[in-house]
Amino acid sequence: LQTSLTKISEIPPLLQNAEWDRVRTILKTPPVNSLWNLGESSNTIVKLAKETGEFDLLELKDELAISLQMTDQYSYDNVFIYYQPGNGKVKTKEPLEMANKAIVQLKEVVDVASKLE
């Protein structure tokens, strides 16, 4: 979880520099992808909740997964924005907000996990 937090913390500056592909690479590769993109059986937080009986972590897992998925979606959209119908505006505020939200959410998970030890 701590390694994932370190990786996710790299995302906001990348978003500010419009490095969409690098953001998506972080989100889609281990260990971060296990937090949202590989299903329940591979999810690190689900495994921790089952091992410890701390099922409040599952709610945090759901919120974090949404934030990471939306960060990925906004980044994906920005890669292809010029080829899509519409006004062609790159969204920078939205993915940055979602990435920062994910960082806060994962810090909360890490805090809960550290108290379980």
Residue frames as a rotation matrix with the C-alpha (Angstrom) as fourth column:
LEU 1
0.568 0.823 0.000 0.00
0.823 -0.568 0.000 0.00
0.000 0.000 -1.000 0.00
GLN 2
0.429 -0.486 -0.761 2.83
0.161 -0.788 0.594 2.36
-0.889 -0.377 -0.260 0.84
THR 3
-0.664 -0.681 0.309 4.46
0.386 0.042 0.922 1.68
-0.641 0.731 0.235 -2.54
SER 4
-0.120 0.724 0.679 1.15
0.975 -0.042 0.217 2.39
0.186 0.688 -0.701 -4.27
LEU 5
0.745 0.383 -0.546 0.86
0.542 -0.825 0.161 5.65
-0.389 -0.416 -0.822 -2.35
THR 6
-0.134 -0.885 -0.446 4.35
0.124 -0.462 0.878 6.66
-0.983 0.062 0.172 -3.47
LYS 7
-0.731 -0.119 0.672 3.46
0.645 0.202 0.737 5.87
-0.223 0.972 -0.071 -7.09
ILE 8
0.253 0.920 0.300 0.11
0.952 -0.292 0.090 7.68
0.170 0.263 -0.950 -6.98
SER 9
0.530 -0.110 -0.841 1.82
0.407 -0.837 0.365 10.72
-0.744 -0.536 -0.399 -5.45
GLU 10
-0.622 -0.782 0.050 3.84
0.360 -0.228 0.905 11.03
-0.696 0.581 0.423 -8.67
ILE 11
-0.205 0.618 0.759 0.66
0.975 0.198 0.102 11.59
-0.087 0.761 -0.643 -10.70
PRO 12
0.639 0.589 -0.495 -0.32
0.546 -0.800 -0.247 15.23
-0.542 -0.113 -0.833 -9.95
PRO 13
-0.025 -0.672 -0.740 2.88
-0.291 -0.703 0.649 16.78
-0.957 0.231 -0.178 -11.40
LEU 14
-0.817 -0.230 0.529 2.55
0.367 0.500 0.785 14.54
-0.445 0.835 -0.323 -14.46
LEU 15
0.130 0.946 0.297 -1.02
0.967 -0.054 -0.250 15.74
-0.221 0.320 -0.921 -14.97
GLN 16
0.565 0.048 -0.824 0.09
0.144 -0.989 0.041 19.36
-0.812 -0.142 -0.565 -14.67
ASN 17
-0.400 -0.794 -0.458 2.62
-0.465 -0.255 0.848 18.67
-0.790 0.552 -0.267 -17.44
ALA 18
0.446 0.728 -0.520 0.00
-0.840 0.140 -0.524 16.92
-0.309 0.671 0.674 -19.62
GLU 19
-0.650 -0.690 -0.319 1.91
-0.744 0.663 0.083 13.62
0.155 0.291 -0.944 -19.49
TRP 20
0.278 0.950 0.144 -1.25
-0.960 0.280 0.008 11.56
-0.033 -0.140 0.990 -19.91
ASP 21
0.502 -0.103 -0.859 0.46
-0.318 0.901 -0.294 8.34
0.804 0.421 0.419 -21.04
ARG 22
-0.619 -0.778 -0.106 2.81
-0.132 0.236 -0.963 8.31
0.774 -0.582 -0.248 -18.05
VAL 23
-0.458 0.565 0.686 -0.17
-0.884 -0.203 -0.422 8.80
-0.099 -0.800 0.592 -15.72
ARG 24
0.582 0.761 -0.288 -2.01
-0.797 0.604 -0.015 5.92
0.163 0.238 0.957 -17.32
THR 25
0.055 -0.658 -0.751 1.09
-0.185 0.732 -0.655 3.71
0.981 0.175 -0.081 -17.10
ILE 26
-0.840 -0.328 0.431 1.29
-0.448 -0.026 -0.893 4.28
0.304 -0.944 -0.126 -13.33
LEU 27
-0.142 0.897 0.419 -2.41
-0.948 -0.001 -0.319 3.52
-0.286 -0.442 0.850 -12.94
LYS 28
0.689 0.524 -0.500 -2.33
-0.697 0.668 -0.260 0.38
0.198 0.528 0.826 -15.09
THR 29
0.048 -0.740 -0.671 0.79
-0.159 0.658 -0.736 -1.31
0.986 0.141 -0.086 -13.69
PRO 30
0.583 0.132 -0.802 1.55
0.671 0.478 0.567 -3.01
0.458 -0.868 0.190 -10.36
PRO 31
-0.865 0.398 -0.307 1.11
0.501 0.635 -0.588 -2.28
-0.039 -0.662 -0.749 -7.57
VAL 32
-0.785 0.557 -0.270 -1.41
-0.443 -0.810 -0.383 0.51
-0.432 -0.181 0.883 -8.30
ASN 33
-0.518 0.619 -0.590 -3.52
-0.644 0.171 0.746 -1.50
0.563 0.766 0.310 -10.75
SER 34
-0.658 0.267 -0.704 -4.40
0.464 0.880 -0.099 -4.02
0.594 -0.392 -0.703 -8.04
LEU 35
-0.860 0.327 -0.392 -6.24
0.214 -0.466 -0.859 -1.25
-0.464 -0.822 0.331 -6.18
TRP 36
-0.185 0.837 -0.515 -8.83
-0.476 -0.535 -0.698 -0.71
-0.860 0.116 0.498 -8.90
ASN 37
0.016 0.134 -0.991 -8.29
-0.989 -0.143 -0.035 -2.48
-0.146 0.981 0.131 -12.21
LEU 38
-0.716 -0.439 -0.543 -7.89
-0.555 0.830 0.060 -6.21
0.425 0.344 -0.837 -11.60
GLY 39
0.155 0.863 -0.481 -11.04
-0.153 0.502 0.851 -7.19
0.976 -0.059 0.210 -9.73
GLU 40
0.693 0.303 0.654 -11.86
-0.643 -0.151 0.751 -8.01
0.326 -0.941 0.090 -6.14
SER 41
0.958 -0.265 -0.107 -9.73
0.285 0.892 0.351 -11.15
0.003 -0.367 0.930 -5.85
SER 42
0.132 -0.967 0.220 -6.55
0.847 -0.005 -0.531 -9.24
0.515 0.256 0.818 -6.71
ASN 43
0.453 0.118 0.884 -7.35
-0.067 -0.984 0.166 -6.10
0.889 -0.134 -0.438 -4.72
THR 44
-0.548 -0.805 -0.227 -4.80
0.243 0.106 -0.964 -5.45
0.801 -0.583 0.138 -1.98
ILE 45
-0.673 0.339 0.657 -7.33
-0.694 -0.594 -0.405 -3.66
0.253 -0.729 0.636 0.22
VAL 46
0.468 0.849 -0.243 -9.88
-0.726 0.527 0.442 -6.49
0.504 -0.031 0.863 -0.08
LYS 47
0.187 -0.493 -0.850 -7.19
0.266 0.858 -0.439 -8.99
0.946 -0.144 0.292 0.94
LEU 48
-0.823 -0.518 0.233 -6.24
-0.027 -0.374 -0.927 -6.83
0.568 -0.769 0.294 3.93
ALA 49
-0.242 0.826 0.510 -9.88
-0.930 -0.347 0.122 -6.47
0.277 -0.445 0.852 4.99
LYS 50
0.612 0.484 -0.625 -10.42
-0.375 0.874 0.310 -10.24
0.696 0.045 0.717 4.83
GLU 51
-0.107 -0.763 -0.637 -7.23
0.391 0.557 -0.733 -11.01
0.914 -0.328 0.239 6.76
THR 52
-0.926 -0.360 0.118 -7.89
0.077 -0.483 -0.872 -8.47
0.371 -0.798 0.475 9.50
GLY 53
-0.262 0.913 -0.312 -11.68
0.964 0.262 -0.041 -8.40
0.044 -0.312 -0.949 9.67
GLU 54
-0.497 0.021 -0.868 -11.52
0.226 -0.962 -0.153 -4.61
-0.838 -0.272 0.473 9.21
PHE 55
-0.248 0.480 0.842 -14.37
0.939 0.333 0.087 -4.43
-0.238 0.812 -0.533 6.72
ASP 56
0.620 0.343 -0.706 -14.59
0.229 -0.939 -0.255 -0.62
-0.750 -0.004 -0.661 6.85
LEU 57
-0.437 -0.866 -0.244 -11.65
-0.126 -0.210 0.969 -0.83
-0.891 0.454 -0.018 4.47
LEU 58
-0.443 0.312 0.840 -14.02
0.823 0.513 0.244 -2.10
-0.355 0.800 -0.484 1.78
GLU 59
0.705 0.698 -0.130 -15.86
0.614 -0.691 -0.380 1.22
-0.355 0.188 -0.916 1.68
LEU 60
0.338 -0.686 -0.645 -12.55
-0.334 -0.728 0.599 3.04
-0.880 0.013 -0.475 1.37
LYS 61
-0.575 -0.549 0.607 -11.55
0.290 0.557 0.779 0.61
-0.765 0.623 -0.161 -1.38
ASP 62
0.139 0.733 0.666 -14.67
0.955 0.079 -0.285 1.47
-0.262 0.676 -0.689 -3.39
GLU 63
0.864 0.177 -0.471 -14.10
0.145 -0.984 -0.104 5.22
-0.482 0.021 -0.876 -3.08
LEU 64
-0.032 -0.970 -0.240 -10.43
-0.334 -0.216 0.918 4.89
-0.942 0.109 -0.317 -4.01
ALA 65
-0.442 -0.100 0.891 -11.24
0.639 0.662 0.392 2.69
-0.629 0.743 -0.229 -7.01
ILE 66
0.615 0.728 0.302 -13.65
0.756 -0.436 -0.488 5.32
-0.224 0.529 -0.819 -8.35
SER 67
0.713 -0.395 -0.579 -11.06
-0.251 -0.915 0.315 8.08
-0.655 -0.079 -0.752 -7.96
LEU 68
-0.369 -0.907 0.202 -8.37
-0.148 0.272 0.951 6.06
-0.917 0.321 -0.235 -9.72
GLN 69
-0.190 0.385 0.903 -10.76
0.861 0.507 -0.035 5.01
-0.471 0.771 -0.428 -12.50
MET 70
0.834 0.550 -0.038 -11.83
0.481 -0.760 -0.436 8.60
-0.269 0.346 -0.899 -13.10
THR 71
0.295 -0.824 -0.483 -8.21
-0.403 -0.566 0.719 9.81
-0.866 -0.018 -0.499 -13.13
ASP 72
-0.584 -0.490 0.647 -7.53
0.289 0.620 0.730 7.18
-0.758 0.613 -0.221 -15.79
GLN 73
0.182 0.758 0.626 -10.65
0.921 0.092 -0.380 8.08
-0.346 0.645 -0.681 -17.77
TYR 74
0.864 0.110 -0.492 -9.88
0.032 -0.986 -0.164 11.80
-0.503 0.125 -0.855 -17.83
SER 75
-0.095 -0.978 -0.188 -6.28
-0.404 -0.134 0.905 11.09
-0.910 0.162 -0.383 -18.83
TYR 76
-0.464 0.025 0.885 -7.45
0.632 0.710 0.311 8.74
-0.621 0.704 -0.345 -21.58
ASP 77
0.600 0.778 0.185 -9.93
0.717 -0.420 -0.556 11.31
-0.355 0.467 -0.810 -22.84
ASN 78
0.637 -0.397 -0.661 -7.19
-0.293 -0.918 0.268 13.94
-0.713 0.023 -0.700 -22.99
VAL 79
-0.462 -0.800 0.382 -4.99
0.068 0.397 0.915 11.71
-0.884 0.449 -0.129 -25.16
PHE 80
-0.607 0.288 0.740 -7.73
0.777 0.408 0.479 11.44
-0.164 0.866 -0.472 -27.77
ILE 81
-0.023 0.688 -0.725 -9.50
0.418 -0.652 -0.633 14.78
-0.908 -0.318 -0.273 -27.30
TYR 82
-0.447 -0.227 -0.865 -8.35
-0.519 -0.722 0.458 16.15
-0.729 0.654 0.205 -30.63
TYR 83
-0.975 0.074 -0.207 -9.94
-0.128 0.578 0.806 13.24
0.179 0.813 -0.555 -32.47
GLN 84
-0.567 0.800 -0.198 -13.30
0.773 0.433 -0.463 13.43
-0.285 -0.415 -0.864 -30.70
PRO 85
-0.073 0.620 0.781 -16.36
0.559 -0.623 0.547 15.51
0.826 0.477 -0.301 -31.58
GLY 86
0.630 0.352 -0.693 -16.95
0.775 -0.351 0.526 18.48
-0.058 -0.868 -0.493 -29.33
ASN 87
0.990 -0.136 0.024 -15.07
-0.135 -0.991 -0.022 21.59
0.027 0.019 -0.999 -28.30
GLY 88
0.532 -0.833 -0.148 -11.66
0.361 0.382 -0.851 19.88
0.766 0.399 0.504 -28.11
LYS 89
0.396 -0.372 0.839 -10.79
-0.741 -0.669 0.053 21.16
0.542 -0.643 -0.541 -24.65
VAL 90
-0.278 -0.574 -0.770 -8.24
0.212 0.746 -0.632 19.26
0.937 -0.339 -0.085 -22.60
LYS 91
0.803 0.548 0.236 -9.39
-0.155 -0.190 0.969 18.74
0.576 -0.815 -0.068 -19.02
THR 92
-0.301 -0.945 -0.130 -6.65
0.027 0.128 -0.991 19.37
0.953 -0.302 -0.014 -16.50
LYS 93
-0.385 0.198 0.901 -8.60
-0.857 -0.440 -0.269 20.35
0.343 -0.876 0.339 -13.39
GLU 94
0.604 0.795 0.057 -10.75
-0.766 0.559 0.319 17.20
0.222 -0.236 0.946 -13.22
PRO 95
0.579 -0.399 -0.711 -8.01
0.216 0.916 -0.338 14.54
0.786 0.042 0.616 -13.38
LEU 96
-0.513 -0.798 0.316 -5.89
-0.074 -0.326 -0.942 16.53
0.855 -0.507 0.109 -10.93
GLU 97
-0.111 0.580 0.807 -8.79
-0.960 -0.273 0.064 16.72
0.257 -0.767 0.587 -8.47
MET 98
0.840 0.481 -0.252 -9.41
-0.430 0.873 0.232 12.98
0.331 -0.087 0.940 -8.76
ALA 99
0.192 -0.856 -0.480 -5.71
0.280 0.517 -0.809 12.12
0.941 0.020 0.339 -8.37
ASN 100
-0.629 -0.414 0.658 -5.42
-0.431 -0.519 -0.738 14.29
0.647 -0.748 0.148 -5.26
LYS 101
0.303 0.821 0.483 -8.58
-0.937 0.164 0.308 12.71
0.174 -0.546 0.819 -3.89
ALA 102
0.761 -0.073 -0.645 -7.10
-0.035 0.988 -0.154 9.24
0.648 0.139 0.749 -4.50
ILE 103
-0.332 -0.943 -0.007 -3.94
0.055 -0.012 -0.998 10.24
0.942 -0.332 0.056 -2.62
VAL 104
-0.433 0.258 0.864 -5.98
-0.855 -0.420 -0.304 11.35
0.284 -0.870 0.402 0.41
GLN 105
0.647 0.762 -0.008 -8.09
-0.735 0.627 0.258 8.17
0.201 -0.161 0.966 0.27
LEU 106
0.508 -0.519 -0.688 -5.07
0.173 0.843 -0.509 5.88
0.844 0.139 0.518 0.04
LYS 107
-0.578 -0.671 0.465 -3.40
-0.310 -0.346 -0.885 7.73
0.755 -0.656 -0.008 2.93
GLU 108
0.048 0.696 0.717 -6.52
-0.994 -0.039 0.105 6.96
0.101 -0.717 0.689 4.96
VAL 109
0.856 0.217 -0.470 -6.25
-0.252 0.968 -0.013 3.26
0.452 0.129 0.883 4.05
VAL 110
-0.032 -0.958 -0.284 -2.55
0.180 0.274 -0.945 3.25
0.983 -0.081 0.164 5.00
ASP 111
-0.494 -0.094 0.864 -3.39
-0.722 -0.510 -0.468 4.93
0.485 -0.855 0.184 8.33
VAL 112
0.557 0.762 0.331 -6.03
-0.829 0.485 0.280 2.31
0.053 -0.430 0.901 9.10
ALA 113
0.741 -0.312 -0.595 -3.68
0.037 0.903 -0.428 -0.50
0.671 0.295 0.681 8.06
SER 114
-0.298 -0.940 0.168 -0.84
-0.131 -0.134 -0.982 0.83
0.946 -0.315 -0.083 10.21
LYS 115
-0.240 0.297 0.924 -3.08
-0.956 -0.240 -0.171 0.73
0.171 -0.924 0.341 13.29
LEU 116
0.782 0.588 -0.204 -3.89
-0.569 0.809 0.150 -2.93
0.253 -0.001 0.967 12.63
GLU 117
0.203 -0.801 -0.563 -0.31
-0.123 0.550 -0.826 -4.10
0.971 0.237 0.013 13.05
